[in-house]
Every structure is written in C-alpha cells, then in structure tokens.
Amino acid sequence: MSIGWSDDPVLGEGFGEVDSRLADALGDRSEDSGRGLSQPVAKEEFLRRHPWARKGVQVLDSSDWWLVVNKPPGWLTIPDRWVPTHPNLYQWLKKQYGEEVYVVHRLDWEVSGINLFARTRAVHRLWNIAFQYRCVRKVYLALVEGTPEEPEGKIELRLTALSKRKRNVYKVGGKEGKPAVTYYRLLRRYLGYSLLQVEPLTGRTHQIRVHLKAIGLPVVGDRTYGGHVIFARRLKPGRWYTKRRGIEAEEEKPLIERAFLHAWLVGVPAPDDPDYERMVWWQAPLFKDLKVTLRYLERYRRIEEGSGCGQGVLRVGGDLEDVDGLIEGLADWVRAHPLYELRSLKRVLKDEGAG
C-alpha cells in the first residue's frame, strides 16, 4: 500500500511515501505491555474510572411494545451471577418503569449501543424468532488495528471455548466449535487503523471480537483478544521521531480503555405489520470515549483515497468536530446498502408453524 503524507512537520511538506516500517513506528503499540496495559480492565474498575458511563443509560425509544436502550460500557444486560448488584439494564428498567421487561438480546459489558427489551410476551416471542432465524439486521461499528485486504468480506469460522478452564474466552476452530458467520465492510481508513461496519449473522458470544482477531484485525482496546489501547500523543506524527531520540512522553491515560465496539444500528420487523415486511430501525449515538478517539484519528491519521488501487493520501492537521454528523451520514448509507439478504419472518413463521 502506498500512502502519501502532506504537511508533515518531520518529513517535510509535499507528497511522500510511507512504508510499513514507518507505519509500525507511528502505531507505537509496543509500550502497552510494559505499563500493565495488556491486561483487560474489569467492569467494576472501568465504571470507577469513568463516572460518565455509570450515569450514561439512555432510553432511545419506548412504546407499548418495546424499550430501546443505548447501553453504556461497563453495564451488563442482565444481572451478574456472582455480583448481582453490578449495574445492569434489566434491573434498571424494571425499577424505572415498575413492570416486567423481557430481554431480546445481550451485549458484552465492554460493548456499548442498542439493547432491545420487549414489554409484552408476544413481542418478546416474535423478536426471539426473528433473531434466531436471522430476520434482523444488527450493525456494529468496530475500530480495528490494520486494514482489511478487501473492502467487504465474510468470515465463516467455528467458535469454541479456549479451554475447559477458560470457558468465557473463545477461539476459532475445534471439533466442538459452533458455526459462526460475520460480514464486514470498510467505512473509513486511517494509518494503522480502520473503521468497520460489522454484521454478525449468528449470535455467538464474543463472535465479532474473535472473528476479527482471526483475520488479523483485532478490535482496538480489546485486550482479551490482542487489541491495544490508543494514546492521543502517539497518534500525532511527531511521536515516532521523538521516541527514536530517547525522549519519552509523559504518562497519560488511553483514549479508550475498552473494546471499540458499538451496537450502532438495529432493524427488526415491526410487530404491528401483519406481513412483518416493514422494518423498525434505531440508531445509538456514540459515547464519549468513542467520539474522542475518532476525532483524533480524523485529525492525525485519516487516509483520503487516491486514484490508484490501494493508494491514498495521509491528511494531517484536518479537523472534525462534528463526529455525530459523520456517523449519521454513514448510517444512512449503511441502511440503504445491506451486506446480505434478510430472511422473511412471515415465511419463517409459516414454515415453523408458529404464525
């Protein structure tokens, strides 16, 4: 890949070529392990360090049939088996609305974004079938290390527990592995990083994280599966230059301390449509840590596509205050360009005799 550099204070003005060695130096991820940053942060510690997440629950939409929540990182969907008092959406919604709610799907504690709850048993049953038979669209935003070889792709790899002692950590392969399928599309390219649209066709635990790791694109901040944290100073173009002269940057906190994975868009069949052909869509705004990270990447690492295949110009010094506007524009395009064809819920119900 040939990358151009413009207005760089170290390499000089004009168009230059950035090879893999410079890209590696700019990535500057090797120091993580020396500072204790290679180990995942526990969900309790994450909420202690980030008070905004503890108070960040947003009810995006409510009706007689559903509650749609933008889950903050650090929260669980349902109560923890060992620490039932840890913040979770199920108990929070029951307290807020004074009624029973029904969990449609779950998200890992590190993952933020749309979490659906049904308010009636009928809608809960309907949407459970829709999720089971792949009649919904679940679109995630993932920031990964590296760049995919193709702008779109499909990952079809079985998932299994890492070992009998580590059944909450997963790997690909294994005779007992469960089938798993994930689609992805490149939305935005940065030097050393890529912003992906990711849609899991199946719903295995840690599926997106393990699949992306398996193709050499670990999710930024996902230290369980080989991802690294990002520091603001190290995204700036002069960082590699000062490090080579033995000048160490002052201690700083990472821009993000959890996996950069956000349940961004969800589309489900409308329960009031007799044919279940009309889709109801929701979009979850990004939380603070994701927006700040993208703002830095847009400013210092954005690669503008060039005329040739695999070529681009690295733009340094640009600015993007309106991250929400960027994401909104991408969302409109993503909704209009599906990565795969949905199954008909009406036909599924007919075939299964559940209609």
VENMOPE-V226885 format. One record per residue. N is the residue number from 1. D_LAST is the distance of its C-alpha to the last C-alpha in Angstrom with 2 decimals. Layout:
n=N d_last=D_LAST
n=N d_last=D_LAST
This chain:
n=1 d_last=52.49
n=2 d_last=55.18
n=3 d_last=55.02
n=4 d_last=57.43
n=5 d_last=58.85
n=6 d_last=60.29
n=7 d_last=62.56
n=8 d_last=62.57
n=9 d_last=65.35
n=10 d_last=66.03
n=11 d_last=65.75
n=12 d_last=67.19
n=13 d_last=65.95
n=14 d_last=64.49
n=15 d_last=62.19
n=16 d_last=62.32
n=17 d_last=60.45
n=18 d_last=58.63
n=19 d_last=58.40
n=20 d_last=56.27
n=21 d_last=59.05
n=22 d_last=59.14
n=23 d_last=55.37
n=24 d_last=55.50
n=25 d_last=58.25
n=26 d_last=56.34
n=27 d_last=53.32
n=28 d_last=55.67
n=29 d_last=53.17
n=30 d_last=55.59
n=31 d_last=56.84
n=32 d_last=53.60
n=33 d_last=54.34
n=34 d_last=57.80
n=35 d_last=56.60
n=36 d_last=54.01
n=37 d_last=51.20
n=38 d_last=49.70
n=39 d_last=48.05
n=40 d_last=44.74
n=41 d_last=45.06
n=42 d_last=43.39
n=43 d_last=40.84
n=44 d_last=43.24
n=45 d_last=46.08
n=46 d_last=44.07
n=47 d_last=43.35
n=48 d_last=47.01
n=49 d_last=48.20
n=50 d_last=45.79
n=51 d_last=45.62
n=52 d_last=43.64
n=53 d_last=40.64
n=54 d_last=40.84
n=55 d_last=40.59
n=56 d_last=38.37
n=57 d_last=34.86
n=58 d_last=33.42
n=59 d_last=30.37
n=60 d_last=29.40
n=61 d_last=26.75
n=62 d_last=25.27
n=63 d_last=22.95
n=64 d_last=21.16
n=65 d_last=18.26
n=66 d_last=20.22
n=67 d_last=23.65
n=68 d_last=24.87
n=69 d_last=28.06
n=70 d_last=30.70
n=71 d_last=31.68
n=72 d_last=35.41
n=73 d_last=36.82
n=74 d_last=38.01
n=75 d_last=35.12
n=76 d_last=32.42
n=77 d_last=28.74
n=78 d_last=28.94
n=79 d_last=32.15
n=80 d_last=34.44
n=81 d_last=34.87
n=82 d_last=38.66
n=83 d_last=39.31
n=84 d_last=36.77
n=85 d_last=38.85
n=86 d_last=38.36
n=87 d_last=36.69
n=88 d_last=32.90
n=89 d_last=30.26
n=90 d_last=28.25
n=91 d_last=31.32
n=92 d_last=32.60
n=93 d_last=29.51
n=94 d_last=29.43
n=95 d_last=33.11
n=96 d_last=32.83
n=97 d_last=30.02
n=98 d_last=30.69
n=99 d_last=27.11
n=100 d_last=24.67
n=101 d_last=22.96
n=102 d_last=20.38
n=103 d_last=21.29
n=104 d_last=18.88
n=105 d_last=21.48
n=106 d_last=25.23
n=107 d_last=28.35
n=108 d_last=31.69
n=109 d_last=34.45
n=110 d_last=36.37
n=111 d_last=33.51
n=112 d_last=33.21
n=113 d_last=30.63
n=114 d_last=27.12
n=115 d_last=25.38
n=116 d_last=22.04
n=117 d_last=21.35
n=118 d_last=18.56
n=119 d_last=19.86
n=120 d_last=16.92
n=121 d_last=14.88
n=122 d_last=11.58
n=123 d_last=12.77
n=124 d_last=14.21
n=125 d_last=11.13
n=126 d_last=9.38
n=127 d_last=12.72
n=128 d_last=13.43
n=129 d_last=10.69
n=130 d_last=12.13
n=131 d_last=15.56
n=132 d_last=15.03
n=133 d_last=13.88
n=134 d_last=16.41
n=135 d_last=14.62
n=136 d_last=17.31
n=137 d_last=21.04
n=138 d_last=23.43
n=139 d_last=26.97
n=140 d_last=30.00
n=141 d_last=33.66
n=142 d_last=36.00
n=143 d_last=39.77
n=144 d_last=41.11
n=145 d_last=44.58
n=146 d_last=45.56
n=147 d_last=44.12
n=148 d_last=41.52
n=149 d_last=43.03
n=150 d_last=40.49
n=151 d_last=38.97
n=152 d_last=35.43
n=153 d_last=34.22
n=154 d_last=31.65
n=155 d_last=32.34
n=156 d_last=30.82
n=157 d_last=32.50
n=158 d_last=31.52
n=159 d_last=32.09
n=160 d_last=33.73
n=161 d_last=35.71
n=162 d_last=39.29
n=163 d_last=40.73
n=164 d_last=40.32
n=165 d_last=42.32
n=166 d_last=40.42
n=167 d_last=36.76
n=168 d_last=35.91
n=169 d_last=37.45
n=170 d_last=35.96
n=171 d_last=37.27
n=172 d_last=36.14
n=173 d_last=36.43
n=174 d_last=36.86
n=175 d_last=35.65
n=176 d_last=33.22
n=177 d_last=31.95
n=178 d_last=28.27
n=179 d_last=27.13
n=180 d_last=27.16
n=181 d_last=27.07
n=182 d_last=28.55
n=183 d_last=29.39
n=184 d_last=32.33
n=185 d_last=34.39
n=186 d_last=37.90
n=187 d_last=38.15
n=188 d_last=41.69
n=189 d_last=44.61
n=190 d_last=47.38
n=191 d_last=50.34
n=192 d_last=49.12
n=193 d_last=45.57
n=194 d_last=42.41
n=195 d_last=39.56
n=196 d_last=36.28
n=197 d_last=32.75
n=198 d_last=30.67
n=199 d_last=26.96
n=200 d_last=25.70
n=201 d_last=22.87
n=202 d_last=22.66
n=203 d_last=23.37
n=204 d_last=26.33
n=205 d_last=28.95
n=206 d_last=31.75
n=207 d_last=30.22
n=208 d_last=31.62
n=209 d_last=34.98
n=210 d_last=35.51
n=211 d_last=34.44
n=212 d_last=36.71
n=213 d_last=39.53
n=214 d_last=39.14
n=215 d_last=39.90
n=216 d_last=42.84
n=217 d_last=41.31
n=218 d_last=41.17
n=219 d_last=39.75
n=220 d_last=42.65
n=221 d_last=43.33
n=222 d_last=41.13
n=223 d_last=43.98
n=224 d_last=41.83
n=225 d_last=41.20
n=226 d_last=44.48
n=227 d_last=44.12
n=228 d_last=47.12
n=229 d_last=47.69
n=230 d_last=49.20
n=231 d_last=52.40
n=232 d_last=53.38
n=233 d_last=56.95
n=234 d_last=55.95
n=235 d_last=53.93
n=236 d_last=57.09
n=237 d_last=59.07
n=238 d_last=62.30
n=239 d_last=60.83
n=240 d_last=61.48
n=241 d_last=65.01
n=242 d_last=66.02
n=243 d_last=64.58
n=244 d_last=66.71
n=245 d_last=69.77
n=246 d_last=68.97
n=247 d_last=67.89
n=248 d_last=65.09
n=249 d_last=62.73
n=250 d_last=62.67
n=251 d_last=59.98
n=252 d_last=56.80
n=253 d_last=53.23
n=254 d_last=50.46
n=255 d_last=48.42
n=256 d_last=45.25
n=257 d_last=45.03
n=258 d_last=41.46
n=259 d_last=39.17
n=260 d_last=38.78
n=261 d_last=34.98
n=262 d_last=32.94
n=263 d_last=29.17
n=264 d_last=29.90
n=265 d_last=26.82
n=266 d_last=23.11
n=267 d_last=20.46
n=268 d_last=16.80
n=269 d_last=13.97
n=270 d_last=14.72
n=271 d_last=12.39
n=272 d_last=13.80
n=273 d_last=13.01
n=274 d_last=10.28
n=275 d_last=10.48
n=276 d_last=11.04
n=277 d_last=14.25
n=278 d_last=16.76
n=279 d_last=18.00
n=280 d_last=19.71
n=281 d_last=22.86
n=282 d_last=25.37
n=283 d_last=28.76
n=284 d_last=30.87
n=285 d_last=34.65
n=286 d_last=36.87
n=287 d_last=38.87
n=288 d_last=42.66
n=289 d_last=43.38
n=290 d_last=41.20
n=291 d_last=42.70
n=292 d_last=46.24
n=293 d_last=45.78
n=294 d_last=44.52
n=295 d_last=47.38
n=296 d_last=49.92
n=297 d_last=48.43
n=298 d_last=48.41
n=299 d_last=52.03
n=300 d_last=53.48
n=301 d_last=51.24
n=302 d_last=49.40
n=303 d_last=49.74
n=304 d_last=49.73
n=305 d_last=48.86
n=306 d_last=51.88
n=307 d_last=52.39
n=308 d_last=52.36
n=309 d_last=49.60
n=310 d_last=49.36
n=311 d_last=51.95
n=312 d_last=51.92
n=313 d_last=54.21
n=314 d_last=54.17
n=315 d_last=54.55
n=316 d_last=56.34
n=317 d_last=57.01
n=318 d_last=54.09
n=319 d_last=52.26
n=320 d_last=48.75
n=321 d_last=48.50
n=322 d_last=45.22
n=323 d_last=42.88
n=324 d_last=40.03
n=325 d_last=40.77
n=326 d_last=40.70
n=327 d_last=37.34
n=328 d_last=35.87
n=329 d_last=37.09
n=330 d_last=35.64
n=331 d_last=32.22
n=332 d_last=32.08
n=333 d_last=32.95
n=334 d_last=30.51
n=335 d_last=27.49
n=336 d_last=28.62
n=337 d_last=29.26
n=338 d_last=26.38
n=339 d_last=27.52
n=340 d_last=24.55
n=341 d_last=21.60
n=342 d_last=18.23
n=343 d_last=15.16
n=344 d_last=12.41
n=345 d_last=9.48
n=346 d_last=7.52
n=347 d_last=8.94
n=348 d_last=8.45
n=349 d_last=4.69
n=350 d_last=5.61
n=351 d_last=8.65
n=352 d_last=7.77
n=353 d_last=5.76
n=354 d_last=3.80
n=355 d_last=0.00
